[in-house]
């Protein structure tokens, strides 16, 4: 168990940790086009005014059901998508803060090296016609990081670092299993010595034992390479294990944020409570979660978000106020924010840590 | 104070040991003969399932879970072939088998298959049985729910027509009556507005709804055994919880047995009564759910349980995954197939012969040499 002094120290320390990346009101709407002329008839509000803060050296977990905009948010931060509105504030190594949102491709290029991505599906994200040398060497070559004569050596080092044998340099991805491919994906992401790695469901497609290996590798690399992760996942168990801070999204909006332990033990938003309760616990002998909540219905359509709180049609606590007034994301207690009108009144259940320990 | 409505905690379930058998596998073996070699996907699986029992079959991908399930219903595609063993199921009533038989030109000279008599009483071996017998069991007595609802439903037929087809195939009834039954089934699996939804196409439904349709179709003829192959893997946690809840409820109401095939130990823990852990085509451990989770015996089961993060566990604690990778199917280790990833490897013992199955008084079975001495 944590000693009380430890907790106090962490809280003092936390604000001091430098913010590496911050989004303010980040929004991404996809137009829905219809008819011969392609008129825009509506918008899918995939990401709708997201404020997010990622501190250097930490891992931020982004959770939510599919269709809640997690991946779109991750890709917008990477500037793989053009943001509709909002700011992406990035702190450069020299301490200057720049806004990545309005930049053009040419301006963005130096920052592309700092923010890298690991993709979900290790089978479709690697070109089957390129060898490992070409795959991992490509970012090195494109960015002129090392002279061409040294690329091979560098790639071999990278492969060793992610736990692959350097002799595999000239093999094609088809020779590798899912876990090994995900290691290749990591090597590719690490090739340019990034500062922030966005891992979009990086372990979801893997088997449990391989998943644990990759998770351990990611944690080791974080220490060795001084990395910051944005860990996107729908698996709350993995997110709890990986993250220092958790952001819960629902239909394009952040509904709750906070330090992992706090948020898991005492959720402030009914959606977080339901998500936590839905996670199947691999321990039938534990009596700590006797009841579970089963959410009704499905995620709201992001092109037709319900009025008021987007979660109200599925919420067990919904009142009249929830149907009309959109709750703002506000601070409930230090370091904890939630978007619910009744966060203070509700006694929501989380994971009982005292019994779990 | 506001109250969270929750589902009732199911009382501890006990399956009577004398309940009639619904499935008995005896040394089932399925192999794939490929150009480069032979893959033994299922290598001698013995299992028993009783009425009302829920058995979770867990293991990593490639361990033969799905092939085993498909072998039960004779659904293995070429080049896969069932090469040995027996699948015993309760004998369907004679009229269910006979009514489907149509005299055909090609059929005329064919000899009647010999009836095997050495099996359990009132049961019939599906391996080598006549096609009429297999069809009388498959879909009616034993139904299956597949992993990916989008690829296992037809994209060009309405969900209603697909369910009606399944009903009419097994029971002679008019289209109107079958349609009524389909509407009832859709309502039963929790689809809102079934009268309208019955005429929709699968692409108009969400993943969770499609899985509900699959379940409705499987239930259409009141099966004794439902084989659910990774029924929730493609779904969100919240939808997964809904589907598991539905399966538990249907199991209580209809008294059917469920074979739940999953790689997710959490899913197994939520629904099953007993667990069979598979590794490389063999069942390495089998026992009651709580017992397996409390005191796993086989090193593979132990490693599998260690590699899953539990909610509420302190962060920073390192996961302990299984070492290495599943060996290549053409080059399996001799003796115990888990030996080169095992922390308890005993040279001279593990690599010479396949460990025998050890069974204790509670019926907890394990295939590992570590337990030989304890029980002798």
Interface residues (C-beta under 8 A of the other chain):
Chain A: X65 X66 X177 X179 X180 X207 X208 X209 X210 X211 X212 X213 X215 X216 X219 X234 X235 X236 X237 X238 X240 X241 X242 X243 X260 X261 X264 X265 X273 X274 X275 X276 X277 X278 X279 X280 X281 X282 X283 X284 X285 X288 X290 X291 X292 X293 X294 X295 X298 X299 X316 X317 X342 X345 X346 X347 X348 X349 X351 X352 X353 X355 X356 X357
Chain B: X1 X2 X4 X5 X6 X7 X9 X60 X61 X206 X208 X209 X236 X237 X238 X239 X240 X241 X242 X244 X245 X263 X264 X265 X266 X267 X268 X269 X270 X289 X290 X293 X294 X303 X304 X305 X306 X307 X308 X309 X310 X311 X312 X313 X314 X315 X318 X319 X320 X321 X322 X325 X326
